[in-house]
Amino acid sequence: MTRRTGPLRTALTVFAAWSALAGAALVGAAPAGAAPGFSRLAPGVSYTEFDIPAAKGVAHAHVISVDLRDPRVSVDLLHPGAVAARSTVSGLTDAQGAVAGVNGDFFNITESQHPGVEATGASVGPAVADGQTLKAAVPDGQRFGPALPPGTSTEDVLGVGTDHRARLDSLSLDGSVETDGTRLPLGGLNQYALPVGSVGMFTSDWGRASRVRATCGTDTDRAAPCSTDTHEVTVQDGEVVSSADTPGSGTIASDTTVLVGREAGAQQLRKLSVGERVVVRHRLVAATSKTPYHFAIGGYPVLRGGQPLAGLDNVTAAVRTAAGVSDGGTRLLLLALDGAPEFRAGLTIAEVAAAMKKLGSRDAFSLDGGGSTTLAAREPGSATATVRNHPSGGAERPVPNGIGVFSAA
């Protein structure tokens, strides 16, 4: 883990240094591919760290700047190979060969309200990796993490399109389960929580975790009891091969889809017979962009068009992770705060929005924070990534996904 260097400066000195850095020309890559004040990790990828004066003390930030105009640079989802699985950011960075990475979306971290039900570790929002849809968003009331700002939802994403530009958007699930003469709307894709009365699908991307959690809670109350009216149908090569009243667990084969229903959805699935043909269709629909996404991850926006969202929390300070978009989507900024004791007060969400704006972001996005906040990066020539911040729990927390920065150089 990298140690922070240099003495703690006064807030006035810190602010002056930070303002100079933030005002530097992040819009254009300096010679050797690093923005002013940044050290180069790879062509188009650079790193810096600095202090931020805040209402509850000085925070220490670690920032990766990514020039998406460089054809050798790309951004993609870090993930452990299954939606319902977790790994450390440094481990994911090394395993996928990334130059740098930060932790990603909020996730199903605990299930204390549902005795006997295990937390899946699956993330809250949509996820797209290498152009492939992995999952859709859980209902707003089922998310883990701080309260969402007004006007945002679990469908909000930060993504990079096939045009190599980063942007904020939202991705909603559009899908159906069709049999002869019957068409049911699809309510979920590889989600730890399904809408009440819906049918969700689970694929090989889900992993081995139990699917029972998907039938617990309600659309407005994560802690509500698990449904007592559930049904599961296994479809292989487009044909129903088995069914059960309790959702199961274990690896799902690549040619297999498991349908899980609760309440009205369960009642519809009970009508399916072994041997019946079933066609399941799904896609994620973007609210604004017409460009397909190469990568997308969940969280929530804090800055749009250079303006902070209304209603951002300006009271609760914490260690945070955030991403910013600047230069018309051609530059991505990844920020992770230090969780060392002297910096653990962190920033409020309103302060995060202000910090990302000062760094030049027009749009900014909050990711999971607290013990999850981690930034790892490889020095040039190194085969392994080093954790640059101090995770607030004293060690890296395994997370379901993250943002990886890759270089072909």
Backbone hydrogen bonds, N-H to C=O, Kabsch-Sander energy under -0.5 kcal/mol:
donor,donor_aa,acceptor,acceptor_aa,energy
2,T,387,V,-2.7
14,V,10,T,-3.0
15,F,11,A,-2.8
16,A,12,L,-2.2
17,A,13,T,-2.5
18,W,14,V,-3.0
19,S,15,F,-2.8
20,A,16,A,-2.0
21,L,17,A,-2.2
22,A,18,W,-3.3
23,G,19,S,-2.2
24,A,20,A,-0.5
24,A,21,L,-1.1
26,L,24,A,-2.5
28,G,25,A,-1.2
30,A,34,A,-0.6
33,G,30,A,-2.0
34,A,31,P,-0.8
38,F,35,A,-2.3
39,S,47,Y,-3.0
41,L,42,A,-0.5
41,L,45,V,-2.8
42,A,45,V,-1.9
45,V,42,A,-2.8
46,S,65,S,-2.2
47,Y,39,S,-2.7
48,T,63,V,-2.0
50,F,61,A,-2.0
52,I,59,A,-3.5
54,A,57,G,-0.8
57,G,54,A,-1.5
59,A,52,I,-3.1
61,A,50,F,-3.3
62,H,336,A,-2.1
63,V,48,T,-2.9
64,I,334,L,-2.5
65,S,46,S,-2.6
66,V,332,L,-2.7
67,D,44,G,-3.1
67,D,65,S,-0.5
68,L,66,V,-1.0
68,L,330,T,-2.6
69,R,330,T,-0.6
70,D,67,D,-1.4
73,V,70,D,-2.1
74,S,406,F,-2.2
76,D,404,G,-2.2
78,L,402,G,-2.7
79,H,77,L,-0.6
83,V,205,D,-3.1
84,A,206,W,-2.7
85,A,83,V,-1.4
87,S,399,V,-2.4
92,L,88,T,-2.6
93,T,89,V,-2.8
94,D,90,S,-2.3
95,A,91,G,-2.7
96,Q,92,L,-2.2
97,G,93,T,-0.5
97,G,94,D,-0.8
98,A,93,T,-2.3
99,V,405,V,-3.1
100,A,405,V,-1.3
101,G,376,A,-2.6
102,V,403,I,-1.7
103,N,374,T,-1.4
104,G,401,N,-1.9
108,N,122,A,-2.8
109,I,107,F,-1.6
114,H,111,E,-1.4
117,V,114,H,-2.2
118,E,116,G,-0.5
121,G,108,N,-1.6
124,V,106,F,-2.1
127,A,135,K,-1.6
128,V,296,A,-2.3
129,A,132,Q,-2.5
131,G,294,H,-2.7
132,Q,129,A,-2.5
134,L,127,A,-2.8
135,K,127,A,-1.3
136,A,189,L,-2.0
138,V,124,V,-2.0
141,G,219,D,-1.5
142,Q,139,P,-2.1
143,R,140,D,-1.4
152,T,149,P,-1.7
156,D,153,S,-1.5
157,V,169,D,-3.1
158,L,297,I,-2.2
159,G,167,R,-2.7
160,V,295,F,-2.2
161,G,165,R,-2.3
162,T,292,P,-2.4
164,H,161,G,-2.0
166,A,329,G,-2.9
167,R,159,G,-2.4
169,D,157,V,-2.2
171,L,155,E,-2.5
172,S,285,V,-2.3
174,D,283,R,-2.8
176,S,281,R,-2.0
177,V,184,L,-2.8
178,E,176,S,-0.5
178,E,279,V,-3.0
179,T,182,T,-2.7
181,G,179,T,-0.6
182,T,179,T,-1.5
184,L,177,V,-3.0
186,L,175,G,-2.1
187,G,185,P,-0.5
187,G,199,V,-3.7
188,G,199,V,-0.8
190,N,201,M,-2.8
194,L,214,A,-2.3
198,S,195,P,-1.6
200,G,260,V,-3.0
201,M,188,G,-2.5
202,F,258,V,-2.3
206,W,203,T,-1.9
211,R,248,G,-2.8
214,A,211,R,-0.9
215,T,212,V,-2.5
216,C,213,R,-1.9
217,G,224,A,-1.1
217,G,225,P,-0.6
218,T,221,D,-2.3
222,R,141,G,-0.8
224,A,221,D,-1.3
227,S,215,T,-3.2
230,T,228,T,-0.6
231,H,261,G,-1.9
232,E,244,A,-3.5
233,V,259,L,-2.7
234,T,242,S,-2.6
235,V,233,V,-0.5
235,V,257,T,-3.3
236,Q,234,T,-0.5
236,Q,239,E,-2.9
237,D,255,D,-2.5
239,E,236,Q,-1.4
240,V,276,E,-2.6
241,V,234,T,-3.0
242,S,234,T,-1.1
244,A,232,E,-2.4
250,G,208,R,-2.5
253,A,251,T,-0.5
256,T,253,A,-1.9
257,T,235,V,-2.9
258,V,202,F,-2.5
259,L,233,V,-3.3
259,L,257,T,-0.5
260,V,200,G,-2.8
261,G,231,H,-3.2
262,R,198,S,-2.0
263,E,229,D,-3.0
265,G,262,R,-2.0
267,Q,263,E,-2.2
268,Q,264,A,-1.6
269,L,265,G,-2.0
270,R,266,A,-1.8
271,K,268,Q,-1.2
272,L,269,L,-1.7
275,G,240,V,-2.8
276,E,273,S,-2.2
278,V,238,G,-2.4
279,V,178,E,-2.7
280,V,278,V,-0.5
281,R,176,S,-2.4
281,R,279,V,-0.5
283,R,174,D,-1.4
285,V,172,S,-3.3
286,A,284,L,-0.5
287,A,170,S,-2.0
294,H,160,V,-2.2
295,F,160,V,-1.8
296,A,128,V,-1.9
297,I,158,L,-2.0
298,G,126,P,-0.5
299,G,156,D,-0.9
300,Y,366,S,-1.7
302,V,364,A,-2.4
303,L,364,A,-1.5
304,R,307,Q,-2.8
306,G,362,R,-3.8
307,Q,304,R,-2.0
309,L,302,V,-1.9
312,L,309,L,-1.0
317,A,315,V,-0.7
318,A,347,L,-2.0
321,T,367,L,-0.5
322,A,335,L,-2.7
323,A,365,F,-2.5
324,G,333,L,-3.0
325,V,363,D,-3.0
326,S,331,R,-2.4
329,G,326,S,-0.9
330,T,326,S,-0.6
330,T,327,D,-1.2
331,R,326,S,-1.8
332,L,66,V,-2.2
333,L,324,G,-2.8
334,L,64,I,-2.6
335,L,322,A,-3.1
335,L,333,L,-0.5
336,A,62,H,-2.5
337,L,320,R,-2.6
338,D,60,H,-2.8
339,G,390,H,-2.0
343,F,340,A,-2.3
344,R,340,A,-0.7
344,R,341,P,-0.8
346,G,343,F,-1.5
347,L,318,A,-2.4
350,A,313,D,-2.3
352,V,348,T,-2.1
353,A,349,I,-2.3
354,A,350,A,-1.9
355,A,351,E,-2.6
356,M,352,V,-2.7
357,K,353,A,-2.0
358,K,354,A,-2.3
359,L,355,A,-1.5
360,G,357,K,-1.8
361,S,356,M,-2.4
362,R,325,V,-2.8
363,D,325,V,-1.7
364,A,303,L,-2.1
365,F,323,A,-2.8
366,S,300,Y,-3.4
367,L,321,T,-2.6
368,D,104,G,-2.7
370,G,319,V,-2.9
372,S,369,G,-2.0
373,T,370,G,-1.0
376,A,101,G,-2.6
377,A,386,T,-2.2
378,R,99,V,-2.8
382,S,379,E,-2.5
386,T,377,A,-2.8
388,R,375,L,-3.0
388,R,386,T,-0.5
389,N,375,L,-0.8
392,S,370,G,-0.6
394,G,391,P,-2.1
397,R,371,G,-0.6
399,V,87,S,-3.3
402,G,78,L,-1.7
403,I,102,V,-2.0
404,G,76,D,-3.1
404,G,402,G,-0.6
405,V,100,A,-3.0
406,F,74,S,-3.3
408,A,72,R,-2.7
